[in-house]
Amino acid sequence: MQFREEPVTPVYRHWMCEQVGCGGELLCTGEGITRLSTRWKHRCGKCGHEDWAEATYPRVAYLPVDAIGPDDSYI
């Protein structure tokens, strides 16, 4: 078995509420539904808005080092 190692940078991803004037963070409630793919329920800690996503948030993503720009923006 052969392995290839590449340097990565961890990125903490938040899902921010898009309700006008809110700016809170949507957090996973732990409730999920499974059909063709699993979707997870999230609720804003500030305004209570609820939405569904195919991943749980917050989450840590691992990006290639060269995907991070000089201003800390990423692809």
N, C-alpha and C positions, 0 to 999 in steps of 0.2 A: 504494500500500500504506500502511495506517495502523497505527501502533503505539500501545500504551497502556503506560505505565510505572507500576509500583507499588512502593513500598518493601517490602523483605523483610528478614527476619532469618535468617541461617544457623544451623542447629541441628545439632550433631554427635550422631548417634544410635548408641548402642552396643546390642548384644544381650547381655544379661546371662544367665548360666547359671542355670537354675531348679532344678538338682540341690540337694538338701538340704545346707546347710552349705558350699556351694562359693563362690558369689559371683564366679566368674571371668567373663571375656568370651568370647563365641563369635566367632570370626573366620572369614571365608570361606577355604576351602581352595583355591578356584579350580576345583573339580570341579563340573560342572553336568550336569543331565539335562534333555532337552527332550521333552515330550510335547505337551500342548495349550498349556502355558506352561513357561518355563524355571524350574527350581528349583536352588538353589545349596547345596552342602554346607558346613556350618560346624562347627568343632571348638573346644571350650573349651580355652583355654590353661592352665587350672589342673587340671581333672580329666579332660580328654580326651573328655567327652560330645560326641556328634555329633548334629546335627539339620539339617533342610533348610528353606530359606526361599525365597520368590519374589523376594527382593532380596538384594544383598550387604551385609554389615555388617562393619565400621562404615561409615557413610555420612553424607553431609551432606544435610540436607533444607532447603528454603527455605520459610519460613512468612511469611504476611502479618504486618506489624508489629503490627496490632491483635489477633493471635492469642496474643501473649505477655502473660501477666498480670504484675501488679506484683511477684509473688514468683518470677518467671521460669518459672512453669508455663506449659504451652501445651496447646492443644486437640489 
